[in-house]
Amino acid sequence: MEKIDISQSVKTLEFGSKYEARIQRIFREFDIKTIRDLCQWPGKDLVRVRDMGRKSIEEIEDVLERYNLRLGCSVRNWTNTPA
């Protein structure tokens, strides 16, 4: 499992080129700036966002899973920082 600083910008995450622009645009629209912000969004809420399809959400979930993170998790006191 890779480690990541969840206070980093979501811009540091790499999504498949097919979804990158759409996902990053939605992050800007909803003021999702950090990985922590993203993790706190429940997947069921992202599904309701216009232009955020199931494939885009699956791509986000796949990227987060690399770091043992997921949508809708509480990360207030949690860190996954590099050792």
C-alpha positions, 0 to 999 in steps of 0.5 A: 500500500502506498503512503500519501499525505492527505493534506496534499492537493487533489491535483497530485492524484493521477486519474486515467486520462479519459477522466482527468479533466472531468474529475478535476473540473468537478473538484474545482466546482465543489471546492474539493481541494485536498485528498482529505476533502475528497475522502470526506465526500460520500460516493452517493453524493458524488453520484448526484453531481452533474457530469460525474458518472459511475465510471468517473467515481470508479476511477476516483475509488480506484485511485484512493484504494491505492492509498487505503482510502475511500470515499465517505471515510472520516479522516480528521485524526487520521494520517497516511503520511510517508514514513 
